[in-house]
Amino acid sequence: MVDKNALSLMAIHIHLLHDEHREAGWQGIRRSTNLHTLYWVHEGRGIFTQGNGMAVEAEQGSLFYLHPGVQLSMEADEHEPLHIIMILMDIGEAGYGEGGWTITSLTEPLPIPFHLKCTGQLFQLMNARFDLLLKGWSPGNPPSELRTKVKLLEFLAEGADSGGAIREGRAQNTSTEALEQYKRVLDEQYAVPLNQQELCESLGLSASYARRRFQERWGCSPKAYINYLRNERAKRLLLYTDMPLRSIAQAIGYSDEYQFSAAFKRMNGEAPSKYRSRHTAPADERVQ
């Protein structure tokens, strides 16, 4: 499975965004098995069966994700037609280094469940988003294609970030929504001193519960996540600005440059001044 950290480097090419109306009793197979595919069931009922024999009921509000290599047979109910929106896409991981840009094709599955069942308000939201993608995509029109890619990348990122919390008709519960709100606050305010106890209480969470669930969901503690965000911001400020260390420390939430330098060295193995000089020097002058 693709690591969630690779999602920030994800590049996408949409081959087809298609509105399919299949009559009752229709049978078909997934033909483009070399691509990543999304199927959104807008209306109707049927059965989707993977190559391993696992069969899942496809009904209004069902979302299916298939990575390259997965076989799928599809069958509409004998009494109900199927209305499906299909997205065929290539996904790659973009890298940038001294040699410039590189793109590596991603054929492993994204961290998104094979099947999600959406009901109620979630169905309305998802239906509107797929309708927007469908209407907004105009192949051959670069601005239209770019806007659609941005919307689709955002959608895939949200699907991965949810960790599959929405399954088989179960919407995210209140505590899960509060946990995601907690993470959004950290994303937006990592450079501001936060009282974790007060923040958790404002969201209806206990601090101990938030720490445990955050660790389970995102693989690190909230404190480690804040340090990670600060570190990534610091590296960019060191590389692309002439800001002194004191100003960088203040910009990312440290009380002084000594605290910042110690934290940076723990995470990167070298002092910020050395990191700046080593990475901003001409390539032929760097010590290998």
N, C-alpha and C positions, 0 to 999 in steps of 0.2 A: 504494500500500500504506500502511496505517496505520502511523505512526511508533511505534516501541516505547515512546517516552516518553509517548505518549498512553494507554498501557495502564493507567497508575496512575489515570487519570480515567475509566476505562471503566465504564459502567452497562449493565445487561443486563435484558432482560425475556424470560422463557421462555414461548413460546406453546404448545409441546407437547413432551413427553418420552414417546416411544411405542415399544413393543416390537412389531415387525412380523415375522410369520411368513409367508413367501411360498412357494408351492408350486413344485416343479420346473417349469421352462419358463415361469415368470411373466415378464411384461414390463411395465414402467411408466416413468413420467417424473417428474422433479422438478417438482412443481406450485407450491410456495411459493418462487418465484424472487426474491421481494422481501425474503426473510429470509436471515440467516446460518444455515447448516445443517451439522450433524455427522451422519455415518453411521458406526456401528461394526458391523462384520460379526462377529457372535458365532459363527455356524456357517454352513456351506454354501459355495457357489462360484457365481460369475457374472461378468458383464462390465458395467462402468460406463463409459459413453461420453459425453464432454463434447460440447457443441455444435460445437466446432472439429474434431471427429472423433477426438480422442485417446481411445483405448480403454485401460482398465486392468483387469487381472484383480482381481475382488473375491473374496477368500477369507477364511477364518477369520483374525482378527487384523488385517484391513485397516481403517484409519481414513481417512475422507474428509472434507475440509472444503471447503465451497462458500460463496463470498460472494454477495451479491445480484447478480442479473443472469446468473449462469452457468446454462446449460441442461445437463441431464443426463438420459440415458436409461439404464435399468437392466434387466438381464436375468438371470434365474436360470439356472443350468445345467439342461439338459434332464433330468439324472438326479439332481440334488441341490437340495433346497429351500434358501432363504436365510432366516436368522434375523438381523434387523438391529435395532439400537437407533437411533432417530432423534431428534435434538434440533433444534427450530426456535426461533430466537431473534432478537430485535431487539437491536442493540447501539448505544449512544450514547456520546458523550463529554460528561461532566459538567464544567461550569466554575463557578467561584465567584468573584465579584467584588463591587464596590461595590453593584451592583444585585441581588445575591443569586444564586440558582442558575440556570443555563441548561443545557439538554440539546440537543446537536446529534447528529442521527442519523448513524451511520457506515455508509456503504455500500461503502467501499473494502475490499479484502481485508485481513484480519489477517495479521501476519507468521508464518503457519502454512502448511506445505506442503499441497498438494491431497491428497496420498496418503502415508500412512505404513504400513509393514508391520511388525507387531509379532509376535515369536516368543518362545518360551521363557518366562523369568521376566517379561519385559516384557509378553507377552500376558496372563499371569496377573494382573499388576498392573493393566493397562488394563481387563481384563474385570471385575475387582473394582470398579474405580472407576465404570464405567458401570452396573454392577449397583446400586451404592450410590446413584448419581444417580437411577436409575429407581425404586428402592424408596422413596427419600426424598422424591420430589416428590409433593405432594398439593395440586393446584390448589384455590384457595379457602381454604387453610389458611395464613395469613400466616407463622407461624413456620417451617412446612415449606418454603414457597417461598423464604424468606430463606436458610435453611440450604443449600438446593440451589443458589441463586444464588452463595453464597459458595464452595461446592465447585467450581462450574463456572467461576467467575472465576479461581480458583486453577489449575484445569486449563488454561485458555486461556493464562494467564500463563506457566505452565511450558512449554507448547507453543511459545510465542513465544520464550522465553528459551533454549530448546534450539537455536534457529537451524536447525531441521530436521536435526539431527545424526543422527536415527534415520530412515533411509530404506531402503526395499526390503529389509527383513530384517536390516539391519546395526545392531546395538545399539551404544550409545555405548562407545567403547573406554576403556581405563584412563586414558589421558592426558586425554581429554575429561572424564571423571568427576573427575579430579584438578583440572582447570581450573575446573570448576563449584564444587568444594569450596573452591578458592582464592578465588573470588568471594564465596562465602558467608561466609568468614572476614572479608573486607573489609567486607561488609555489616554484620556483627555487631560488628566490632572496629575500625571506622574511627577511633574516638576514643581508641584505645590505641596508643602507639608500637609499631610492628611492624618486626621485622627481616625484610625481604623475602627475603634470602638463606636464612635459617634456615626461614622459613615455606615457601618453595618446596621446599627440600630435604626437609622433613618430609612433603611431599605427593608426593615422587618426581619433582619438576620442576626444571629448571634455571631460574634467574632470567631469563635472556635468552629462553628458550623461552616462559615464562609471560608476559612482557611482550609478545612478538610475537603470541602467540595471543590474548591478552586484547584487544589492539588490533584484531585481525582480527574477533574475535567480538562485541565490544561497542562498537567505534568510538572508544575512547580508551585512554590508558595507565592502568595501575593507580594511579599517583600522581594523575592527573587525576580518576579516579573517586573516590578517597578525598577529594580536595579538594571535589568536587561534593557528596558526602554530608555533609561537614562544613559546607559552605555552606548547604545546604538546612536542616540542623538549626539552624544559627545564625540564619537568618532567622526561623524559628518561635519560637526563644527570645527574639529581639529583639521580636517582635510580641506575644507572648502571656504574657511574664513581665517582672518588674522586675529580673531578674538583672543585676548590673553586668557590664561587658565583661570584666573579669578572670575572673569566674566562668564566663561563657560560653566564653571561650577555653580554660579548663581542662576544661570539660565536653565539648568537641568535639576535644580532642587537641593544642591549641597550648600552647607553653611559657609564653607570656605574652600580654598583650592587644595589645602592639605588633605581634607577629608575626601575630596574628589580624586586627588592623585592616588591616594591609598586604595580607594575602591576600584579605580581604573586599572591599577597595576595588578590587583587580585584577579580581575576578570580577563585581562589581556596579556599578562606576563611581562609588561613593560610600562614605563612611566608615560604619561600623555605627551610630554615634550619629545621623548624619543620616538613614540608612535608617529607624531606629526612630522618630524624631520625625516624619518625613514620612508614614510609613505608619500610624502610630497616631493622628495628629491627626484631628479631625472632617473629614468629606469637604468641607464648605463652607469650610474654612480651608486646604486644601491648595493649593499652588502648582501650577497646571496647566502 
